[in-house]
Amino acid sequence: MTRALAQQTDDTIRAAEVALVGVVQSLETEGVDATTLARVQTLLRLTVAKLPALDSVSFYDRKGHGIITSRTQITGSFSIPDRDYFKHHAGSQDRDMHIGSPVRSRTSGRWIMPVSRRVNQPNGFFAGVAVATIDLEYLQEFHNSFDLGRDGTIFLLSSRGKIIVRRPFSEAQINADASKGPVFQTYLNKGKEGSAVLTGYIDGIERMYSYQHLAHYPVIAASAVATMDVLADWRRETVRVLGAGAVLLAVLGLLGRKLIQLIGEREQAQRELRKAKTSLEKMNQSLERLTLLDSLTGLGNRRLFDTVLTEEFDRAKRTATFLALIMIDVDYFKRYNDLYGHPAGDACLQQLGETLMEAACRPGDVAVRYGGEEMAVLLPDTDVEGAVAMGERFRHAVLTRAIAHGGSPEDVVTVSIGAAACLPDQDDSSCKLLLQSADKALYAAKAGGRNQVCMAT
C-alpha cells in the first residue's frame, strides 16, 4: 500500500514538473510578448485539462503579480509576492524545481501544494515564477480508496517533517510539525523506507506503520493500520472456537463452514487486489505517456525532441537565426554490452546522460536520448562551428570520465559526433535536411575512425 502511495505521489509531482518544463522554456526563449503569452496560456489550459491532479498552472512576474493562468475564473487575488516559494526563487539563482508547503489558493480557495520554477530574463536576471499547483483533494481521493479500518491513517510528510496532507483530513494538521513524531524519527534513524509498530504522534493510537521516501522528490509517504483493528478478527475467532469446544461435531461444522468462508473471502480479496493493480498500472501508464523524460538517462525522450525541433525550427525561421544539431553515437557499444552485460551498458548510458546534461549547459539547449545508444542535442542560435565546439566539449568530457571499455581500441568509452546547422527556409525542407546532414556527419565520424567530431559539408 505504501509503495502504491509513494508511486502515485511521485508520478503526480512529476506530472507537475513536466507541465512546467514547456512553460519555462517558452517564456525564456520567446519572451513575454502578447502573442507568446496567449499561446502559452492556451497550452496551460490544455495541460491542466489532461492532468486531473493539477489545480492550475500560472506565471507571475518579478513582482509577484499574476500574468497568465490556466484558470478561466479567478475568485480571489491573483498575486503572490508574500508566498514563501516566490521569495525563494526571487532570492536564489537556483533553477531546480521547488516544492512548497501546502497553502490555500487565492484564485480558487482550495488547498494546494505548489510546485514552482524560476523564470529568467535573457540576461539571467529574475523574470518571475512559473507555478503548477497540485490539488490536495486529488491526493485525498486516492488515499480514501484504501480500506484501513476504523483507526487507520495515511499521510505525506515533507523532508523537514511537516505534514502535507493526512487521512483523516483536518485543515489544522496541514503544515503541522511532525518532525518529533515516531515515524519521522524512525525515518531519520533507519533509512528511507521501513516498517514498525509505533504510537501515533497526533492521536496516541498504536499502529503498524510503513513509510517510504519518494524516488525523486523530498516527500515521505506513510500508511498505518491500528493494531486493534488487525487483531480484532483473530480475537473474535478465538472466542468462537472456545465456545464451540464442548461439542466436537459442532466445532468441526463451524470450522468447515469458516474455512469455506475464508477461502471465498481470500479469492474475493485476490480479485480486488488484481483489479486495484490493473487500475494502478493503467494510471501509471497514462502518466508515463505524458512525461517527456527518458527514464534511464534522465535526458529528454524522442517525443520531446520532435516537439522542440518543430518549435525551434519555426522560431529560427521567424528570427532568421541559425539552428544547429549534433548527433552522438557511443563507439563499439555492442561490444561493451557483450563484454560487460546489459546492466553495465545501462549504467554506462546513465553516466553519458549525466555528462551530456552537464555539457549542454545553456537554458535553450535540449539534450535527448534519440534511440538506443544514440543521443542528440538541439542548439538554438548556434552555427555549425558552435555545434562542433559543443561536440568537442562533450567528447572530451566523455574521455575524462574514463569509463573502462576493453572492447575499444582506446580502452575507454568514446563517442562519435556529427554536427550540422542551417538557416531555415520558409518551407520545411531544411528541417529534414538538418537531420539528414547531422546523421551523415555522424556516419562520417564513425567511418573515419570514431572518437571524433565531423562537420556536415
ZAPA-748443 format. One record per residue: residue in one letter; x, y, z of N, C-alpha, C in turn. Coordinates in steps of 0.02 Angstrom, whole numbers, plus 50000, padded with zeros to 5 digits. Last residue first. Layout:
AXYZXYZXYZ...
This chain:
T514535094147780514765098347724514175102047695A514555093247956514195091947894514445096847840M516005088348043515555093848024515205091947959C516355076648170516365078348099515825083548085V517365072048302516785076048283516865078048210Q517835055748366517965062148334517305065648319N517825041548384518105046048434518305052748402R518065034448215517725035448279518115040148325G518565032848087518975030348142518675031248211G517715036947987518385039747988518805037548048A516485031648013516875028647959517595031047960K516095040248114516185033148129516615029848076A516015052248044516445051748102516595044548120A515065048947947515745050547926516235050047984Y513945047648027514185041847991514905042947968L513825060948067513955055848118514235049548084A513525066747945514145068647978514335063548032K512275060747924512835059247879513495061147909D511575066848030511645059548029512215057547983A511605080247993511925078248055512045070748057S510875079147873511565081447872511935079347936Q509605074847915509995070647870510735072647871L509225085747995509285079148024509725074647981L509215095747895509645096447954509755089647987L508225091247809508915091347785509405091947843K507085093647884507265086747868507995086247846C507205107547882507155104047945507355096747935S507165111547750507815111847784507795108447852S505815110347715506295105547689506945105647727D504765118547746505015114247799505555109447776D504985135547684504645129047686504985124847739Q505865145847709505155147047725504745140647722D507335138547786506965141547731506245142647752P508475141047923507875138047894507575142147837L510105138647914509655144347918509005142247884C510905125248007510565128047948510235134647966A512145112748046511755118748063511435121347999A512895098248124512615101748067512225107848091A513985085048171513715091748185513465094948121G514195069348249514085073048186513735079648201I515325059548341514835065048341514805068248271S515685045548443515745048748378515175053748370V516485042448600515895043948560516095046948493T517155029648710517205035748670516555036648630V517735021148852517155022848811517275029448775V519405014648835518895018148872518315019548824D520275008548747520215005548815519735009248860E520325011948616520545017048664520545014548736P519765001248550520485002448541520755007548591S518624992348655518774998248615519534999048607G518344982548746518214980948676518364986748630G518534987348873519034982848846518934981148773H518275001648941517964998048885518504993748852A517955012249080518345006849052517945003148998I517765029049068517375022949080517725017149044A518285042349084518715036449084518325030149103R517865055549090517515050649132517915044149138T518615061048988518805062549057518465057749106L517895056948877518575054248888518785055248960V516775064948896516705057748898517385054448911A517345077548878517045075948943516965068448951H517705076948744518235077148794517965075448864R516395076848691516855071248677517415071048729F515885089148734515595083048759516065077148748R516735097748662516695098248735516405091848765E516465093948531517135092648558517125092948635G515125098448522515285091448514515965089648544M515335112348535514935108748585515085101248582A516065114448419516375115848484515995112348540V515095111148324515705107148328516045108248396A514185121548349513985114648360514585110048366G514955132548312514745131848382514525124748397E515035129748176515645129948215515485129248290V513695130848137514005124248136514655124048175D512855141848256513065139848189513445133248194T511415144348356512095141648353512265139648281D510085146148399510535151948391511265149748389P509895130148483509625136248452510155141648449L510315114448466510655120548489510375126648453L509985098448525509735103748482509985110448510V510825083448530510755089948565510545095148513A510635065748556510635071748513510555077948556M511175048548552510925054548586510975060448538E511075031048542511135037348508510825042948550E510865018548591511445022048617511555028748583G509135019948575509695015448588510265019048621G508825036948532508635030048524509235025548536Y509055049448583508715048948518508465041948506R508895057748726509105051048703508705049648640V509345075148718508865069648720509225063048705A509455092048763509815085748756509325080048765V509345107848710508905102248726509285095848711D509705124548761509935118248732509485112548755G509295135848832508915133948773509115127348741P510205137248939509495135848953509115133348892R511745127948920511335133848906510595132248916C512425115948941512265120049000511835126148984A512825102048901512315106348870512035110948924A513655095848998513955099348941513465104148908E512755090049086513235094849112513545099049056M512095081449000511705086849032512175092149062L513155072748968512865077048916512465082748946T513395066549091513925070549061513645075249008E512185059649108512385064849156512915069449126G512285051048996511735055849001511895061449050L513395043549033513455047848974512895053148974Q512835036849143513405041349153513485046149094Q511835029449075511655034349127512215039349140L512605021348994512185026448962511955031649013C513185013349095513615017549052513205023049019A512065006749143512435011249188512885015949149D511764999149029511295004249052511645009249098G512894991049028512774995548972512285001048991A512714983849144513274988449142513194993349084P511574976549100511534981249158512104986149160H512144969148989511684974748977511584979249038G513924965648991513234964149007512794970349000Y515224966948952515074968449022514354966749041L515294962348817515854961248863515644961848936D514124965948754514334958948751514864957448804N514144979748780513614975548808513814968248809Y515294983048705515264984548777514734980248811R514934979448576515484975848609515454976948685K513964989148560513764982048560514304977848592F514735000748557514294999548615514044992348617Y515725006948480515794999848499515344998048557D515345023348534515765018848494515795011848524V513785030748535514305027748578514695022648537D513425045348445513365038048448513945035348490I512505060148418513035056748456512895049248456M512255074848327512045067948337512635064148366I511805091648346512345086748348512035079948364L511215105848261511055099348289511685095048290A510645122948256511145117748249510925111448284L510035136648173509825131148216510315125448203F510215154548156510435147648145510105142848194T508815165548116509425163648153509585156348139A507615172148080508175171548032508835170248069T506495172048156507015176748175507625176648130R505695162248095505435168948105505985174048118K506555151348095506305153848031506045160948039A506725149248229507315151248190507095154048122R505405145248259505675151348289506275153848249D505305133348186504855138948171505125145448198F506315126048253506365127248182505925133148162E505785125348382506405129248370506515130648296E504645117248357504575123948386505195128248372T505215105448304504725109248265504665116448291L506035101848412506325103048346505855107248303V505125099448515505565105348520505875106948452T504505087548467504115093548483504545099848481D505565078648452505145080348394504755086748406F506045078248587506465080648532506045082848472L504965072648657505175079448672505595082348615R505005059948597504405064148590504575071448604R506225054848636506125056448566505515060948555N506595063148796506495057448752506355059648680G507925070948892507285070948858507215064848814L508825060949016508775065848961508055066148936G508845050749105508645057249132508625062649078T509135037849063509675042749063509495049349096L507915030449087508585027749101509105033149110S506775037649052506835035149121507535032649137D506695052748971506925045848963507085043149033L505245063248982505925061549002506065054248989L503985067848972504415069148915505145067248930T502435060249017503105062749033503525063448970L501275054448971501305061648974502005064348986R501485041048983501415043748916501465051248915E501485040049121502115038949085502075041749014L500155041849152500625047049172501285046249135S499665029749097499415036249073499895041849090Q500345020349172500465020649100500245027249071N499785022949297500495024049287500665024649213M498455019049271498605025849292499335027649280K498635005549241498365009949190498515017249206E499115001249366499545000649306499295005149250L497995003649447498615007349459499075007149398S497094994249390496935001449390497565005649400T497764982249417497644984249348497494991749343K497724982649557498374982749523498294984949451A496354981749580496714987749601497384988349566K496144968849528495794974449498496144981049515R496934961449615497104961449543496774967349507L496224964149733496924966249726497134966449653E495004958049703495024965249714495734967949708R495434944749694495124948049636495154955549643Q495884942949825496364942449769496084945749706A494674944149894495214949049906495724948949850Q494014932949844493744939549831494274944949840E494844922949897494774923549824494504930449805R494614925550032495284926250004495264927049929E493254922850045493494929650058494194930750028G493274909050014492914913749972493144920849981I494054904550122494294903550053493944908350005L493224908250227493884911450221494164910650150Q492124899650203492034906950202492694910550192I492734887250220492444888950155492364896550148L493064888650356493594887750306493334889550236K491804889550416492264895350419492814894850366R491314876750391490984882450360491434888650359G492264869850470492194868450398491864874250362L492064875150597492714876050564492664874850488L490734870850620490894878050618491554879350581G490934856950618490494860150570490634867550562L491834855250723492044853350656491604856650603V490994859650828491614863150814491844861650743A489994850250822489824857250808490444861250791L490734839050858490434839350791490254846550772L491104842450990491604841450938491314842050868V490614853751102490304849051056490774848350996A491414862451173491044857251210490774851951163G491974872551091492394866851111492004861151144A491354884051055491114877951022491494871751043G492034893651127491334892551142491064886051111L493294893251064493234891051134492504889551152V492944898450938493204891650943493134888951014R492524911550971492064906950938492294899650946V493674917251024493084916451067492604911351037T494464917050906494674913250965494074911951012E493794925850823493834918750803494034914450863R493984937950889493304935350881493314927850865R495374938950877495064938250943494354935450938W495534940450737495834934750772495504933550840D494884952450711494624946250682494894940150719A495734961550785495024960650802494744954150775L497034964250753496924958450796496184956950808V496914975750674497244969850646497064963650686D496314984650761495934982550702496234976150673M497374986050851496724983450875496304980950817T498344992150773498454985250795497804982150821A497835001650632497835000950704497914993550724V498935003950498498315000750520498364999850596A499625016550390499635012650452498945009850466S500825024150280500155021650294500195017250356A501725037550200501655032650254500925030550260A502985045750106502305042950108502275037650163I503925060350100503875053750131503135051750133V504865069949984504215068650016504225061450042P505755076249883505855076349955505195075649993Y505815064649741505625071049772505665070549848H506045052249684506345058049652506225064649690A505475041949762506075040649724506425046949701L504965045749932504855045649860505515044949822H505185034750069505365041150038505265040549963Q503945026350162504425026050106504545033050080Y503275016150296503435022550266503935021550209S502055008850398502535007750344502645014450310Y501505003950561501665009050512502135006250458M500254998650658500794995750618500925000450560R499905008550806499765006250739500385002550711E499075015650943499615011050921499435008050853I498665032750957498435025950942499025021750917G498935046450980499125041551031498895034451018D498695056450886498115053850923498285048550975I499985061050843499415065550846498865062950892Y500885050450844501095056850874500495061450885G500495033550882500385039550842500555045850880T501725021650914501155025250942501085032050907L502165007950804502305014250838501655017150866V503004995450726502404996550768502555002550813A503664997950560503744997450633503064998250666S504644997950411504014996650445504154996050520G505385007950277505385003050330504695002350360E506555018750194505935015050195505975009850250K507735026050217507205029150176506565025150172G508315024150391508355024150319507725026450284K508335025050530508375018450500508355018450424N508265038350578508735033650608508845027250569L507305045150504507965048150512508475042950535Y506205036350519506475037750452507195040550457T505985037750656506185031250629506495031950560Q505575051150654506195049350690506445042450668F504385050050583504935053950555505595052250590V503665041650673503785039650604504375043450574P503595048650797503975042350791504115040250720G503885066750789503475060750791503875054450778K504575078050769504715074550832504325068050837S504045082650650504735080550649504935076850713A502825087650622502835080750647503545078150650D501995102550622502665099750631502625092750661A500755105550495500945104450565501625101050569N500305106950367500925110650384501115110050458I498715102550423499125104250364499695108850386Q497925101550534498525097550533498965098950472A496805109250513497265111450566497925107650564E496085102150420496445108050397496965110250449S496135084950411495995090550456496415096450433F495665068450363495865075250344495665080250398P496365053450433495785057750418495995065050410R497565057850314496905054650323496875051750393R498425072750274498355066850317497635064350313V499755081850194499045080050198499005073650238I500985086750248500705089450186499945088150184I501835090550395501275086750366501025090450304K503605091250401502975094850402502435090750367G504895085950394504455083450445503795087150451R505675089250289505815092850352505335090750408S505185082650182505825080150208506035083850272S503415081450219503985084350184504625081650216L502295067450218502715072150254503235075150207L500655061250207501255063150170501635068350212F499705047350273499925054350272500555055050229I498375037850336498835038850280499055046050284T497725026150458497915032850436498385032550376G496395017550550496975017850506497125025050484D495305014950631495815019650656496445019850613R494475006050557494195011950591494715017150608G495265001250400494945000050464494725006650496L495715004950277496215004750331495895003150399D495525003250113495175001150174495695000250229F495775016749998496045010950034495635009650098S495295028349947495105022249911495345015949947N495815039250010495185036650036494955030250002H496915042149930497025039449997496385036250024F496255047649818496645041449811496745038149879E495705058949878495265054049847495625047349838Q496855065949919496405063149969495955057749939L497395070249797497775065449837497315062049889Y496355079049762496525073549717496915068149755E496425088349862495835083949860495955078049814L497555095649833497595090749887496995086049888D498115098749674497515099049715497555093649769I499595107049641499275100449647498695100949696T500065119649528499805118049594499435111349592A501475126649458500955121549447500715119349516V502155142049412501915138049467501385133149441A503545151949374503025147749346502815142749400V504035168449410503975161549435503405158149397G505245180649347504615178649377504635171349396A506465184949309505895187349270505235185349300F508075189449362507435186449382506865189449342F509365188849235509015191949292508335188549303G509915183649120509995179849182509645182749242N509625190149005510245192049038510355188349104P508345185148972508935182948932509595184748965Q507625181349136507675185349075508285183049035N506965165849204507485171049196507385175149133V505955158449323505995160549253506475166349249R505955144749436506155151549421506165152549346R504545134349473505215135149445505335142549429S503545124249587503725130349551504435130049523V502095118249656502725115849626502945121449578P501055119249800501365122549742502025119249721M499625110949840500345110549853500705113549791I498085117849908498525115749853499245114949878W496405119749945497065118149972497485115149917R495495132849859495615125849876496315125149907G495265145649811495055144249879495175137149901S495685150349688495145145349689494875143849758T496635160049707496225160549647495645155649647R497335157149819496985163549818496535164249757S497355141349899497415145149838497015151649842R498195138350047497525138950017497575143649958V499635127450037499315133850053498605133650024P500995116550079500295117550058500025124250081S502655122050034502185119550084501465120850060G503385118049871503215122249928502745118949977I504705112449784504065110149809503915114049873H505535117949641505445118949713504745116649732M506765113349519506075113749540506025114149616D508235123749496507895117449508507165118649528R508985134949484508495133649430508105127249442D509515147249598509385140149588508845139149534Q509735159949637509865158549566509725151249549S508575167649750509055162349735509125161449660G507535176349775508175177549810508705172349795A506475172149701506695178949691507385180149722H506265159149751506525159949682506795167049671H505815162449883506385157949872506685159049802K504695170349862505295173349893505905169049882F503865160349811504045166049769504675169449796Y503735151849920504075149249861504265154849813D503055160050012503745157850027504105155549964R502145174349956502205167149962502935165149972D502035187849932502185185950000502255178350010P501665189549799502335191949820502525189649890I500575184649717500895180249767501555183049793S498945186849646499595189949663499905185949720F497525188149622497985184849575498675187849586S496275185249744496855189249723497315185149679G494865175849682495215179749733495785183849703T494325169149575493855171649626494195175949679I494445167949408494855169449466494405172649518Q494205156449277493895160949325494365161749384T495005148549203494545152749165494195157749210R496725145049233496045145849258495635150249210S498015145049192497565140249159496845141149180T498645161749174498475155949214498025151349173I499775175849175499345171049139499215165149186I500135184949282500125186949211499665182449171G500085191049449499885185949400499855188749329H501515197849528500845198949501500695193749447G502805197249575502315192649603501605193649579K503735204349512503445207449571502915203049603R504065196949401504575197549453504325201149516D502485188049369503075191949351503535192949411Y501905171349358501905177649394502545181449378F500895159249281501535162849278501445169649312S500155143049321500145150349313500855153049307V499015129949324499705131649307499705139049290S497975121049445498095126349396498845126549380D497785108349498497265113449509497345119049458L498135092149436498325099249440497725103749451A497635079549418497945081049483498085088549491P497185078149288496685079549340496995081249408L497785083549148498085081249210497615082849268K497145089149041497365082249033497645079349098A496885102049082496315097949063496505090549058V498165106949097497775105649157497175101249141T498505108048958498885103749003498485101949064L497605117448909497585110648881497945105848928R498005128548984497335125848993497275118848965L499325130348938499195128949008498505125849017L499135133348801499485127248820499345125348893T498525145848817498145140348786498455133648804Q499615152648871499015151748911498565146248883V500505152348764500675148648824500055147548868R499845160948675499965153948656500105149748718A499845172848749499205169948728499295162548710L501215175148762500805173948822500135170748804T501575177248628501845171548664501415169948725T500865189148603500745183148563500975176948599A501385198348697500685196448700500535190048661D502995192948762502555197248722501855194448721V504015187348836503355187848866502915192848827G505145175248757504965181548789504245181548814E505625163648706505215167848661505005174448693T506385157548806506655157848738506275162748693E505655158848923506355160948922506625161748852L504375153948891504445160748916505165163248912S504695140648849504375145448803504475152648826Q505255135448968505655135848907505355140848857V504175136249057504795139949071505195140749007V503245127548992503085134449008503715138649016G503885115048983503715118648922503565126048934V504025112249123504595112349077504445116549015L502845111249194503225117449200503775118049148A502395098449167501985104049144502375110549146V503375091149234503365090949161502955096749133E502965093849366503625096049342503645096349266A501715087649370501755094949380502425097549354A502135074449352501695077449302501705085149308R502865072649469503225072549405502795075749349I501845072649562502315078249563502695078649497T501245060449521500855066649522501315072749520D502245050949541502005052249473501615058749469D502355051849681502945053349639502715055049568T501075047449719501295054249736501875056349692Q501105034349669500595038949645500795046149659Q502195028949741502225029249668501715034349641A501735029949873502345033449853502375034249778L500605021649866500525028649884501135032649861A501235009449835500745012349788500645019749801R501985007949950502325008649886501855011549833T500955006350042501385012250046501765013349981M500414994050000500005000050000500435006350000
